[in-house]
Amino acid sequence: MSTPSLNELIELGAISEAQGLQGQVKVRPHSSDPVALLSSKTVWLSLVPQRDAGVAASVEQASLTQYKVKSAKMHSGNVVVALEGVTDRDQAIALKGARILVARDAFPKAESDSYYWVDLIGCQAINLQNDVLGEVLDVTENGAHGVIAIGDATTKEIKYLVPFVKEVVQTVDLPNKAITLDWQLDWQ
């Protein structure tokens, strides 16, 4: 299998520390419901090389290494992962800070009326009056529900922060990359 490009992979979390003595790693997931991370059979670790103080290494400089997942389970809000070839605590500690990436096509099928947030990014947002609100630039969580950031795709300027709740989101058409919202142009 060839190494995928970073554009083909979705970052699901980062290794925060070693877990135990057998080489497991503790992953801080980016999602409160890390179903894709828990079900992945293969992950890619992105290790950014150490740089001089004050100089950040870019994502493009990161090296990607593929690992087979032996097991993954939730533990105290984190995901504990056992990776093939990582057999002791020292090897696990060496992976601290690595980002965990998974190919999008390896995600389990989403349930009806459920969406992976990564699939919403890039969708054109329109309201019930067919006014174009902009493009979905980001999706975040505020604890109670998701929030979609809508704005200008070129400048990345956010115009609207819209709650991703059924009262507002009328339709999601992923094949056509469109979301219809009950939201007015003058609502900020």
C-alpha positions in Angstrom: 0.0 0.0 0.0 1.4 3.4 -1.0 1.6 6.2 1.5 -1.5 8.5 1.1 -1.2 12.2 0.9 -2.2 14.3 3.9 -5.2 15.4 1.9 -6.5 11.9 1.8 -6.2 11.5 5.6 -8.4 12.9 8.4 -6.8 13.8 11.8 -8.7 12.1 14.6 -6.6 12.8 17.6 -3.1 13.0 19.1 -1.0 10.8 21.3 -0.8 12.4 24.7 1.3 9.7 26.5 2.1 6.1 27.0 -0.5 3.9 28.8 0.9 1.0 30.9 4.0 -1.1 30.3 2.9 -3.0 27.2 3.3 -0.2 24.6 -0.2 1.1 24.5 -0.7 4.8 23.8 -3.3 7.2 25.2 -4.9 9.2 22.4 -6.7 12.5 23.0 -9.5 12.3 20.4 -10.7 15.4 18.6 -14.3 14.2 18.8 -16.4 13.4 21.9 -17.7 10.3 20.0 -14.5 8.9 18.4 -16.3 6.1 16.5 -13.9 6.2 13.5 -10.9 6.1 15.8 -12.3 3.2 17.8 -13.1 1.1 14.7 -10.0 1.8 12.6 -7.9 -1.2 11.7 -5.1 0.9 10.3 -3.9 4.4 11.3 -1.2 6.7 10.2 1.0 8.6 12.7 2.3 11.9 11.7 5.5 12.8 13.5 6.6 16.4 13.0 10.4 16.6 13.3 11.9 18.6 16.1 12.9 22.2 15.0 14.9 25.0 16.5 13.1 26.9 19.3 10.6 29.4 17.9 10.5 27.8 14.4 7.4 25.7 13.8 7.6 22.7 11.5 5.0 22.5 8.9 2.5 19.7 8.3 4.3 19.0 5.0 7.5 18.2 6.9 5.8 15.6 9.0 6.6 12.0 8.3 3.8 9.5 8.0 4.1 5.9 9.4 1.4 3.3 9.0 0.4 1.1 11.9 -2.0 -1.8 12.3 -4.3 -1.4 15.3 -4.4 -4.4 17.6 -7.0 -2.9 19.9 -8.7 0.4 20.8 -11.0 1.2 23.7 -12.3 4.2 25.6 -10.8 5.0 28.9 -11.6 8.1 31.0 -12.4 10.3 27.9 -9.3 9.1 26.0 -8.8 6.2 23.6 -6.2 3.7 24.6 -4.7 2.1 21.4 -2.4 -0.9 21.0 -0.4 -0.6 17.8 1.3 -3.5 16.1 5.1 -3.2 16.6 4.9 -1.0 19.6 5.6 -3.4 22.4 7.0 -1.5 25.4 6.6 1.8 27.3 9.7 3.4 25.8 8.4 2.9 22.2 5.1 4.3 23.2 6.7 7.4 24.9 8.6 8.0 21.6 5.3 8.5 19.9 4.1 11.2 22.3 2.8 14.2 20.3 2.1 12.2 17.1 -1.1 13.0 15.3 -3.4 10.0 14.5 -4.8 10.1 11.0 -7.2 7.7 9.2 -8.2 7.4 5.6 -11.7 8.9 5.1 -12.9 5.8 3.2 -12.1 3.7 6.3 -14.7 5.4 8.5 -17.7 3.3 9.4 -20.9 4.2 7.6 -22.7 7.0 9.4 -26.2 6.3 10.7 -29.2 7.9 9.1 -29.4 11.6 9.8 -25.8 11.5 11.2 -22.8 13.1 9.5 -19.1 13.1 9.9 -18.2 16.8 10.4 -15.3 16.5 7.9 -17.9 15.8 5.2 -19.8 19.0 6.0 -16.7 21.2 5.4 -16.9 22.6 1.9 -20.7 22.4 1.6 -22.5 25.4 0.2 -24.9 26.8 2.8 -28.2 28.3 1.6 -31.3 29.4 3.5 -34.9 28.7 2.8 -35.1 31.8 0.6 -32.3 30.4 -1.6 -29.9 33.0 -0.5 -26.3 31.8 -0.4 -24.9 32.2 3.1 -21.4 30.9 2.2 -19.4 27.8 2.5 -19.0 25.6 5.6 -15.4 26.4 6.7 -15.4 24.5 10.0 -17.5 22.5 12.5 -16.9 22.6 16.2 -18.7 21.5 19.3 -19.9 23.7 22.1 -20.9 21.0 24.5 -24.6 21.1 23.8 -24.4 20.7 20.0 -22.3 21.2 16.9 -21.7 24.6 15.4 -21.0 25.2 11.8 -18.8 28.2 10.8 -20.0 29.6 7.4 -18.1 32.1 5.4 -16.0 33.0 2.4 -13.9 30.0 1.2 -11.3 32.3 -0.4 -10.6 34.6 2.5 -11.6 32.1 5.2 -13.6 35.0 6.9 -16.4 33.6 9.0 -19.7 35.3 8.5 -22.1 33.1 10.5 -21.8 30.6 13.4 -24.9 28.5 13.1 -26.0 25.8 15.5 -26.1 22.4 13.9 -29.6 21.4 15.3 -32.7 20.0 13.6 -34.6 23.3 14.1 -32.0 25.1 11.9 -30.6 22.4 9.6 -33.4 21.6 7.1 -31.5 19.3 4.7 -28.0 18.0 4.2 -27.2 16.9 0.6 -23.7 15.5 0.8 -23.5 14.3 -2.9 -24.2 17.8 -4.0 -22.3 19.4 -1.2 -25.2 21.6 -0.1 -26.9 22.4 3.3 -30.2 24.2 3.6 -30.7 26.2 6.8 -33.5 28.1 8.4 -31.2 31.1 8.8 -31.5 34.7 7.6 -28.8 36.8 5.9 -29.0 39.5 8.5 -28.6 37.1 11.5 -25.2 37.2 13.0 
